[in-house]
């Protein structure tokens, strides 16, 4: 019989539906309730999924809730996380861990002092395609990793999101929004980052919303909307990266890794599946079969399931606070490098997450 772990959600916005739907597929998770400062939002999401709507205070006081899943906006991640930690709850946060390393460090230290676990999205690194790519790198399929590229570029989220304003305010921008997927994937594949060089630019001071219900509204832009640069990894690999809300279209692969023996195309790290391709100097691109589970759907709660399983089995969880802090430090370094005109040394050195075994899902 599964020893279930009680979880509660704070934040009932756009992404919460994906989390709650995916939670149904992990028997170890027992959703005890949902909360939001907007009572109507909590009640609507609770009704949709047959759950209990609670106030934030009620959820934090509920002894059956062991893990708080923090799905608030990025600016509130640390504030809400600190409240949950103070209540003695383990915390799994949406990405990024915080909007600045200074505040995120407070959360990391508070969780350690309180003796609770801290984790954060993205958990797409658990996806079958990402895990099989990791296995290929670890087994030497590309030889010694030398370099790579990582690209996310689009015209902006105001085309589709119902309330896109926060993407362009402090704590938003393409690097903090989409960078976590790419940097986390690269750290999973190559290990921690040693240093960063970057240039950050802003195309315009306001954006025109073309999505409903705010179509025709203009929103201010406070952050860089095109960020490009280079990451040097502790392993010696050098990866170029570009994150942008200003590019109409492009043809770059999401992630490419170049090794001494072969090159590897890694699928979009914002998804769990995708086609893996491998090529050598003498052989053209060939598809590589995905060997791991969690490649055929949206499992956007699997990091919480892994934390729950880790709690019950007294092992480290994979999507750790230390990993999320490192990713945030790397992302923040691009703006710091751009402002100073210098390379920025990355101080944190997290362990690479333990790989998942090949075969059936281990959290089902």
N, C-alpha and C positions, 0 to 999 in steps of 0.2 A: 504493500500500500504506500502511495506517495505521501511523504510528510510535507504538506503544502505550506507555502510561505505567504502570509498576508501582505498585500501591497495596496497602496492608495495613491491616487493621482491628484496632483495639484496643478491646475491649468487644463482647461477644457476647450482649447482653441483648435485650429485647423488640423494639427498633427495628432491630436488625442484619439481621433477615430481610428487611425491606423494602428496605434498602440493597443487600443482596447480590442480591436478585431483580432490582432495577432495573439494577444494574451490567451484567447480561447484555445489556441493550439498547444499551450504549454501547461500540462496538468499540475506542475509544481507551483504555479502561480494562482493565488486565490485573491481576486480583486474584491476588496472590502468596501470601496466607495470612491467617489470622485468629488473634488472641490474646486472652487474658483471664486475669486473676489466678485465676479459677476454671477450672482445666484442663479439667474435665468440660464446662463450657459451651462452651469453644473447640472441643473435640473433637466435641461434638454438632453445633455449627453447621457445622464443617468437613465432617463426614460428610453433613449435609443438602445441602450445595451442592457436594460433590466437591472440596473445597479442602484445603490443608495447615494443620493446627493447629500453632501455634508458641507459645513463651513470649514474653512481652513483650520480653525481652532479645534473643531470636533475631530477632524481627521488626525491632527497631530496628537490629540489626547487619547485616541483609540488604541488600547493595548494590543488589539489583534493586527494592527498595521505594523509590520516589521520594516518594510522598505517603502519609502516615499519616492514616487516617480515624479520628478519636477519638470513639468512641461510649460512653464511660464515663459514669458518673453526673455531674450538674453539679458536685458538689464536687470531682471529680477532673479536670475539664477542663483547668485551668491546669497542674496538676502533671504530667499525662501529656503535655500539649502542650509544656511546657518540656523534658521528656526527649526528645521527638521532635525538637524544634528543635536541642538540643544534639548529637543524632546526625546533624544535617545534612539532616533530612527536611522537606519541605513539609508543612503540617498543615491539614487541614479538620476542624473540630470540630462536634459536635452543638451545638445551642443550649442555653443561652446560652453565649457565649464564656467567661464565668466567672461566679461568683456575686457578685462585687463588682468595681467598676472598678479598685480599687487593685491587685488581683492580676492582672486582665486586662491592665492596662497593662504589667506585667512581661512578659507573653507577647508583646504587640505589639512592645515594644522589643527583646526577645530575638530574635524572628524577623527584625526589621530589621537588627540587628547581625550576625546569622549569614548574612544574605543569602538567606533562604528565604521562601517565600510562606506567608501565613496566611489562612485563610478559615473561614467558619462558616455553619451552617444558621441560619435556614431558607433553602432554595433554591426554595421554592414561588413566589418572585417570578419565576422563569423560566417558570411555568405560562402556558399560552396565554391564559387569561382575564385573568390579572394583566397580561400584556404588552399585550394589546389594550386594557385599561383605561388603561394608561400611555400608549399611542399616542393614545387619545381625549383625554386630558388635555393631552398635548403639542401636539396639533393644534388645541386650542382648542374642543373640542366642548362644554365646560361654561363657556367664557369664562374669566374670572379666578377661580381657586379662592378661595373665601371661608371655607368651613368644612366640617365633617363630623362623623360619629360613627363609633365603632368599638366593637363589643360582642362579648365572649365570656362567656357565663354558663351555668353548669351546676350540678348538685347535688354534684359532686365525683367524683374519679377512683377512689375506693374502691369504686365500684359495678361496675367492670369490670377494673381493672388487677390482675394476679396478685400484685403486691408494691407497694402504693401508698404505703408509709410515707414514702419520700423526698420525695414531693410536698408534705408538710406540715412538713418540717424545713428548717433553714437552707439556702438555695439553691433551695427549692421555692416553692410558692404560685402562684396563677393568673397573676400578672404575669410572673414569670420563666419559667413553663412555657408559657403560651399567648401572652403579650404579644409575644414575638419575631416571631410570624407577622404580627400586626396592625401593630406599629410598623415593622417592615421594609417591609411593603407600603406603608404611608403615606409612608415616606421615599422609596421608589421612585417613588411617585406625585407627591409634593409637594416633595421635597428635605428637607434636614436640619431638625431641631427646634431652636428658639431657647430656649424656656423651658417649664417644667412647673409646674402646681399640682395637688396631689392630696390625697386622704384615704384612708387604709388602715385597715381594721377586721378583726377576727377574731370570728366568730360563736360558736365553742366551743373549748374547750381540748383536746378529744380527738374522734376520729371513729370510727365503727363500720364496719368493713370488711364488705361484703356480697358481695364477689366471692370465688371460689375461687382458691387453696386456703386462704386465711386468713379465711374467713367467720366472723364472730363475734368477731374480734380487735379490740381497741381500740388506736388509734394516737395518739400525742401530736401536737399542733399547735403549732408554734413560730413560724409566720409569718402575716402577714395573708392572709385568704382572700377578701376583697372589697376591691377597689381601684378607685377612681373618680377622675377628674380631667380636666384640660384640657391640651392641648399647643398652644403657639403656634409655628408654623413660621417659618423665616427669610423665606419667601415672603410671610408675612402671614396665611396661613390659620390658622384656629383649629378644633381638632378635640376633641370630647368623647370619652372612652374609659372603659369599665368592663370589668374582668376579674374573674370571680368563680367560686368553688367552692361558693357558698351559695344559688344561685337555682334553684328547682324547674323553672321554665319561663319563656320570654319570647318576644316576637314581633319583636324588633329585627332589622334586617338586619345582617350582619357588618360591612360598611363602606358608608357613604353619603358622597358628596362633593357639596358644594353650590357652584355657581359663579354668576357674574353672568348667565349665559345659560341654564344647565340644571343638572339634578341627575343624579348617576350612582350606581347601585347596583353595587358591586364585590363579586364572589362571595367566599365563605369563603377567606381567605388560607392556610388549612391544607390546601387542596386545589389541584390544578393547573387544574381546569376550573370550570364553573359558568356560570349565566346572567347576562349583563350587561344592565342595564336603563338607559334614558335617558329623561328627561322634561323638558319646558320648561314655562313658565308657561301656555302655551296648548295644549300637546299632552300627552296622558296617557303613561304609561309604555309604552315599546316596547323589545322585545328587540333587542340589537345582536349581530350575528354575530361569533364569535371568529375572528380572522384568523390567529393565530399557532399554531405547533405546540405540542406538549406539553400538550394540554388533555384528553386522553382516557384518562388512566391515572395511575399513581403512579410518578413519576420521581424518587423521593427519593434521588438520588445525582447529580443533574444539576449541582449546584454543584461536585462533584468533577470531573465530566467537563469543565466549563467551565474549571476550574483546570488540568486536564491539557492541554486545547487551548491555553490561554493560555501554558503553559510551552513547548509545542512551537512556538507562533507568536510568542512573545516580545511578548505584549500584556498589559495588566492583566486580572485575573480579576474577575468581577462580584460574587460573594458574598465580599467582602474582609474582612480583619480590621478595617480602619478602620470599615467599615459596621457590623460586629457590635459593635465597641466603642461606637460612637455609640448603637446601639439599647440596649445594656446601660446606658449612662450615663442615657439617657432613662428606662428602667424603674426604675432605682435612685432616680431623682429623685422618683418618686411617694411612696415611703416617707420620703425626706428632707423633702419638702414637708409631708407629714402630721405628721412629728415636730416640725418647726420652726414650722409655721403660716405659712410664707412661700413665695413663688414661688422656684423654683430655676432658675438660668441654666445652660444646657447649653454646655459649652466646646468640645466636638469639632464639626468641620464636615466630614464626609466628602463626597466627590463622589457624586452619584447614579450608580447602576450604569448602564453603557451599555445601551440597550434592545436586545432581540433583533430581528433582521430578520423581516419577514413571510414566511411560506412554510414549506417543509419544514424539519424539524429540522436544526440545524447541527452537532450533536455526534454524529450517528448514523453 
